[in-house]
């Protein structure tokens, strides 16, 4: 009981702190309060950035854990595919069926705006190949690209640069790319077991 009484007395003494002492204590706590708020804001911002990067990485894979696939250009579509590509005649010759040996295979991708709006542009980089600049409107366009790595490897990195709005690159599954992010890389795959043969 004596200890309890001493505790009550001590508590009463703490409650009886002079007003000027309270003011000093509150003023001293103010910088600590701002530091705590800043720490919370900083932590929240970092968490948001990390979550955003993880979500961005998650879009490179589908629910089964597989990376998006590129669709191969069929033999009868080679001429149309080459018309959608840039590069010199000697560059394009390596993809033609009349080339001696086995011509290099090509892949299709479809490009469209993510939502209606003003015209926008997009460029693709696949390995060392950089596509012409394509103007995107409401109707999707289909363009051909070389595979971004040797066909036998079965995977590589496709990069996209868009300006004027968000774009969708139709892979399996589709990939949405935000505007103004520079060259955005994306891991893709293809069924290398079905190797191209003449």
C-alpha positions in Angstrom: 0.0 0.0 0.0 2.9 2.4 0.7 4.3 1.7 -2.7 0.9 2.3 -4.3 0.6 5.6 -2.4 4.1 6.7 -3.5 3.1 5.9 -7.1 0.0 8.0 -6.8 2.0 10.8 -5.3 4.5 10.7 -8.1 1.7 10.7 -10.6 0.2 13.7 -9.0 3.5 15.5 -9.1 3.8 14.8 -12.8 0.4 16.2 -13.4 1.3 19.3 -11.5 3.9 20.3 -14.1 4.0 24.1 -14.5 2.5 25.5 -17.6 5.8 27.0 -18.9 7.4 23.6 -18.6 4.6 22.1 -20.6 5.1 24.7 -23.3 8.8 24.0 -23.4 8.2 20.2 -23.6 5.6 20.7 -26.4 7.9 22.9 -28.4 10.7 20.4 -28.0 8.5 17.6 -29.3 7.5 19.6 -32.4 10.7 18.8 -34.4 10.3 15.2 -33.4 6.8 15.1 -34.7 7.8 16.6 -38.0 10.7 14.1 -38.3 8.2 11.2 -37.6 5.8 12.6 -40.3 8.7 12.8 -42.8 9.8 9.3 -42.0 6.3 8.0 -42.5 6.0 9.8 -45.9 9.4 8.6 -47.0 8.6 5.0 -46.0 5.3 5.3 -47.9 6.9 6.7 -51.0 9.6 4.0 -51.0 7.0 1.3 -50.5 4.9 2.6 -53.3 7.9 2.7 -55.7 8.9 -0.9 -54.7 5.3 -2.1 -55.1 5.1 -0.4 -58.5 8.3 -2.0 -59.7 7.1 -5.4 -58.5 3.8 -4.8 -60.3 5.8 -3.9 -63.4 7.8 -7.0 -63.2 4.7 -9.1 -62.6 3.3 -7.8 -66.0 6.1 -9.6 -67.8 4.7 -12.9 -66.7 1.3 -14.5 -66.9 -0.5 -16.2 -64.0 1.2 -19.5 -64.9 4.7 -17.9 -64.4 5.5 -18.0 -68.1 6.8 -15.0 -70.0 4.8 -13.7 -72.9 5.3 -15.4 -76.3 6.0 -14.0 -79.7 4.0 -15.3 -82.7 6.0 -16.5 -85.7 5.4 -15.2 -89.2 4.2 -18.0 -91.6 6.0 -18.7 -94.9 3.2 -17.2 -96.9 3.3 -13.9 -94.9 7.0 -13.1 -95.4 6.4 -10.5 -98.1 3.8 -8.6 -96.0 6.0 -8.9 -92.9 9.0 -7.4 -94.7 6.8 -4.5 -95.9 6.2 -3.6 -92.2 10.0 -3.5 -91.4 12.8 -1.1 -91.9 16.3 -1.8 -93.0 18.3 -2.1 -96.2 17.7 -4.7 -98.9 20.7 -6.7 -97.7 19.3 -6.7 -94.2 15.8 -7.9 -95.3 17.3 -10.5 -97.7 18.3 -12.7 -94.7 14.6 -13.3 -94.0 13.5 -14.2 -97.5 12.7 -17.7 -98.5 14.8 -17.6 -101.7 17.9 -17.1 -99.6 20.4 -20.0 -99.7 20.1 -22.1 -96.6 17.5 -21.5 -93.9 16.2 -17.9 -93.8 15.9 -16.2 -90.4 12.4 -16.4 -88.9 10.4 -13.3 -88.1 7.8 -12.7 -85.4 4.5 -10.7 -85.5 3.4 -8.1 -82.9 0.2 -6.0 -83.0 0.3 -2.4 -81.8 -2.5 -0.2 -80.6 -3.3 2.6 -78.3 -4.4 1.7 -74.8 -7.3 4.1 -75.0 -8.8 6.5 -77.5 -7.0 9.8 -77.9 -4.8 11.8 -80.2 -2.3 10.0 -82.5 0.8 8.7 -80.9 4.0 7.0 -82.0 5.8 3.8 -81.1 9.2 2.2 -81.9 10.4 -1.3 -81.2 13.9 -2.6 -80.5 14.4 -6.3 -80.9 18.1 -7.4 -80.5 20.1 -5.0 -82.8 17.0 -4.2 -84.9 15.2 -0.8 -84.3 11.9 -0.5 -86.1 10.7 2.5 -88.0 8.4 4.9 -86.0 4.8 3.8 -86.3 1.8 6.1 -85.8 -0.9 4.5 -83.7 -4.6 5.4 -84.0 -7.8 3.5 -83.1 -7.1 0.5 -85.4 -4.4 -1.9 -84.4 -1.5 -2.4 -86.8 0.6 -5.6 -87.2 4.3 -5.4 -87.7 7.1 -7.9 -88.0 10.3 -8.0 -86.0 13.4 -10.3 -86.0 13.5 -12.4 -82.8 15.5 -10.5 -80.2 18.0 -13.3 -79.7 19.1 -16.4 -81.8 15.9 -18.4 -82.5 17.4 -21.5 -80.8 17.7 -19.7 -77.5 13.9 -19.4 -77.2 13.8 -16.1 -75.2 15.1 -12.5 -75.3 14.3 -8.9 -74.6 11.9 -6.8 -76.6 12.0 -3.0 -75.9 9.4 -0.4 -76.7 9.4 3.4 -76.7 6.1 5.2 -77.0 5.2 8.9 -77.1 1.9 10.6 -76.8 0.0 8.0 -74.8 0.0 4.5 -73.5 0.3 1.6 -76.0 -0.6 -2.1 -76.0 1.8 -4.6 -77.6 -0.2 -7.7 -78.4 1.8 -10.7 -77.1 0.4 -13.7 -75.3 -0.6 -12.1 -72.9 -0.7 -8.5 -74.1 1.7 -5.9 -72.7 0.7 -2.3 -71.8 3.4 0.2 -72.1 3.2 3.7 -70.5 4.2 6.8 -72.4 7.3 8.8 -71.6 9.3 6.0 -69.9 12.0 5.8 -72.5 12.9 2.4 -73.9 11.0 -0.1 -71.8 12.3 -3.7 -71.9 10.2 -6.8 -71.7 11.2 -10.4 -71.5 9.6 -12.6 -74.2 9.8 -16.2 -75.3 9.0 -18.3 -78.4 8.8 -22.0 -79.0 12.3 -22.7 -80.2 11.5 -26.4 -80.3 9.4 -25.7 -83.5 12.5 -24.5 -85.3 11.9 -22.8 -88.7 12.5 -25.1 -91.7 12.1 -24.4 -95.4 
